[in-house]
Amino acid sequence: MISNNKIYLRTKYLSERRSMEKKEINSLSYSVTNKLQKMKIWDKTYYHIYNSILENNELNTYFLINFLSAKQKQIIIPKIQNNRLLHFKIDDSTDFKLNNYGINEPINGTQINIEKIDIIFIPLIIFDLSGHRVGYGKGYYDRFLKSLNSNTVKIGLSLFEPVEEIIDINNYDVSMDICVTPNSIYDFK
């Protein structure tokens, strides 16, 4: 079971993701968005979502961002500053700039108090059947998730189905309420 530690899982699934064609990533991402559209989560106002690093073959969130925009939801995008995440409401007039990680971040917009966030879509590489996630290992999201309102629904988005268990979970890790893959919705609440 040693192979289910975060380092091993991160390496394995990043490698699998890198081997995928962009067309496949987009198809799987679109399937995740379709699954999300069928969920009963669209009666809220503030939706926090990350901008994908498409060069890293991340799940493409642009389908979901377009859906949120069409539903006239308030879309919140994070920006890394001083080793933490700041959160900005975006609209059609928002300008973006690539940061050092290759993430398209807002350079203008209204900064939002995280207490307003109703739903957050969270990047992950892989997750387990208890809702624990493996990210890139920098801790940005775990620090942010710990500070959220307890009513905020945390939804992980994954290209892959879960592993049974991630064995090296610690006190800093925050589990997901729900994870959505191209094929399934996993509810951990």
C-alpha positions as CSV (number, residue, x, y, z in Angstrom):
1,M,0.0,0.0,0.0
2,I,3.1,2.3,0.2
3,S,2.3,3.2,-3.4
4,N,-0.7,5.2,-2.3
5,N,1.2,8.0,-0.8
6,K,0.9,11.5,-2.2
7,I,4.3,11.6,-3.9
8,Y,3.7,8.4,-5.7
9,L,0.1,9.3,-6.7
10,R,1.1,12.8,-7.8
11,T,3.9,11.4,-10.0
12,K,1.8,8.6,-11.4
13,Y,-1.3,10.7,-12.3
14,L,0.6,13.7,-13.6
15,S,2.4,11.3,-15.9
16,E,-0.9,9.8,-17.1
17,R,-2.3,13.3,-17.6
18,R,0.8,14.4,-19.6
19,S,0.3,11.4,-21.9
20,M,-3.2,12.4,-22.8
21,E,-4.1,14.3,-26.0
22,K,-5.7,17.8,-25.7
23,K,-8.7,16.5,-27.5
24,E,-9.2,13.8,-24.8
25,I,-8.7,16.3,-22.0
26,N,-11.3,18.6,-23.5
27,S,-13.7,15.7,-24.0
28,L,-13.3,14.5,-20.4
29,S,-13.6,18.1,-19.1
30,Y,-16.8,18.6,-21.0
31,S,-18.2,15.4,-19.5
32,V,-17.3,16.7,-16.0
33,T,-19.1,20.0,-16.8
34,N,-22.2,18.0,-18.0
35,K,-22.2,16.0,-14.7
36,L,-22.0,19.3,-12.7
37,Q,-24.9,20.8,-14.7
38,K,-27.2,18.0,-13.4
39,M,-26.4,18.6,-9.8
40,K,-28.6,20.7,-7.5
41,I,-26.0,23.4,-6.8
42,W,-27.1,26.2,-9.1
43,D,-29.3,28.1,-6.6
44,K,-26.3,29.9,-5.1
45,T,-24.7,33.2,-6.1
46,Y,-20.9,33.1,-5.6
47,Y,-18.9,30.3,-7.4
48,H,-15.1,30.1,-6.9
49,I,-13.3,28.3,-9.7
50,Y,-9.7,28.0,-10.8
51,N,-8.3,28.8,-14.3
52,S,-6.8,25.7,-15.7
53,I,-3.1,25.4,-16.7
54,L,-3.9,23.9,-20.1
55,E,-0.2,23.3,-20.9
56,N,-0.2,20.9,-17.9
57,N,-3.2,19.0,-19.3
58,E,-5.3,20.1,-16.3
59,L,-9.1,19.5,-16.4
60,N,-10.3,22.4,-18.6
61,T,-12.5,24.7,-16.5
62,Y,-13.3,27.1,-19.3
63,F,-16.5,25.0,-20.1
64,L,-17.6,25.4,-16.6
65,I,-16.7,29.1,-16.4
66,N,-18.8,29.7,-19.6
67,F,-21.7,27.8,-18.0
68,L,-21.5,29.9,-14.9
69,S,-21.4,33.1,-17.0
70,A,-24.4,32.0,-19.0
71,K,-26.3,31.4,-15.7
72,Q,-25.3,34.9,-14.6
73,K,-23.5,33.7,-11.5
74,Q,-20.8,35.7,-9.7
75,I,-17.6,34.0,-10.7
76,I,-14.6,34.2,-8.3
77,I,-11.1,33.4,-9.6
78,P,-8.0,33.1,-7.3
79,K,-4.7,34.9,-7.7
80,I,-1.5,34.0,-5.9
81,Q,0.1,36.8,-4.0
82,N,2.6,36.7,-1.1
83,N,2.3,32.9,-0.9
84,R,-1.5,32.9,-0.5
85,L,-4.6,33.1,-2.6
86,L,-6.6,36.3,-3.1
87,H,-10.0,36.1,-4.7
88,F,-11.5,38.3,-7.4
89,K,-14.9,38.6,-8.9
90,I,-14.5,38.6,-12.7
91,D,-16.7,39.7,-15.5
92,D,-16.3,40.5,-19.3
93,S,-14.1,43.4,-18.5
94,T,-11.5,41.5,-16.4
95,D,-8.0,41.3,-17.8
96,F,-5.7,38.4,-17.1
97,K,-2.0,37.7,-17.0
98,L,0.0,34.5,-16.7
99,N,1.8,34.1,-13.4
100,N,5.1,32.1,-12.9
101,Y,3.1,28.8,-12.6
102,G,1.4,29.4,-16.0
103,I,-1.9,30.2,-14.4
104,N,-4.0,33.0,-16.0
105,E,-4.8,35.3,-13.1
106,P,-7.0,38.4,-12.9
107,I,-5.1,41.7,-12.8
108,N,-8.2,43.8,-12.2
109,G,-11.6,43.1,-10.7
110,T,-13.2,43.3,-7.2
111,Q,-11.5,41.4,-4.4
112,I,-14.1,39.3,-2.6
113,N,-14.3,38.3,1.0
114,I,-14.2,34.5,1.2
115,E,-17.2,34.5,3.5
116,K,-19.4,35.1,0.4
117,I,-18.2,32.0,-1.5
118,D,-21.1,29.5,-1.7
119,I,-19.5,26.8,-3.9
120,I,-15.8,26.2,-4.7
121,F,-14.5,24.0,-7.5
122,I,-11.1,22.7,-6.5
123,P,-8.3,21.5,-8.7
124,L,-6.8,18.1,-7.8
125,I,-4.7,15.4,-9.4
126,I,-6.3,12.4,-7.8
127,F,-8.6,11.8,-4.8
128,D,-9.6,8.8,-2.6
129,L,-12.9,7.3,-1.6
130,S,-13.0,9.4,1.6
131,G,-12.7,12.7,-0.4
132,H,-9.1,13.4,0.3
133,R,-7.2,15.0,-2.6
134,V,-3.7,15.1,-4.0
135,G,-2.8,18.5,-5.4
136,Y,0.5,19.9,-6.5
137,G,1.8,19.9,-3.0
138,K,2.3,23.7,-2.5
139,G,-0.6,23.9,0.1
140,Y,-2.3,27.0,-1.4
141,Y,-5.7,25.4,-1.5
142,D,-5.5,23.5,1.8
143,R,-4.6,26.8,3.6
144,F,-7.5,28.5,1.8
145,L,-10.0,25.7,2.4
146,K,-9.4,25.8,6.2
147,S,-10.4,29.4,6.3
148,L,-13.8,29.0,4.5
149,N,-17.2,29.3,5.9
150,S,-18.4,25.8,7.0
151,N,-21.4,26.1,4.7
152,T,-19.2,26.5,1.6
153,V,-19.5,23.4,-0.6
154,K,-16.1,22.0,-1.7
155,I,-16.3,20.2,-5.0
156,G,-13.1,18.6,-6.4
157,L,-12.8,18.2,-10.2
158,S,-10.9,15.2,-11.5
159,L,-10.1,13.5,-14.8
160,F,-9.6,10.2,-13.0
161,E,-11.7,7.9,-10.9
162,P,-10.6,7.7,-7.2
163,V,-8.0,5.5,-5.6
164,E,-9.2,3.5,-2.6
165,E,-7.1,5.4,0.0
166,I,-4.4,8.0,0.2
167,I,-2.3,6.8,3.1
168,D,-0.4,9.9,4.2
169,I,-3.2,12.4,5.0
170,N,-2.3,14.9,7.7
171,N,-4.0,17.7,9.7
172,Y,-3.4,20.3,7.0
173,D,-5.4,18.3,4.4
174,V,-9.0,19.3,3.8
175,S,-11.3,16.8,2.4
176,M,-13.8,17.5,-0.4
177,D,-17.6,17.4,0.1
178,I,-18.1,16.1,-3.4
179,C,-15.8,15.0,-6.3
180,V,-16.9,14.9,-9.9
181,T,-15.2,12.8,-12.6
182,P,-16.2,12.4,-16.3
183,N,-18.2,9.2,-15.2
184,S,-19.3,9.7,-11.6
185,I,-20.3,12.0,-8.8
186,Y,-18.9,11.1,-5.4
187,D,-20.8,12.6,-2.4
188,F,-18.8,12.6,0.9
189,K,-21.2,14.7,3.0
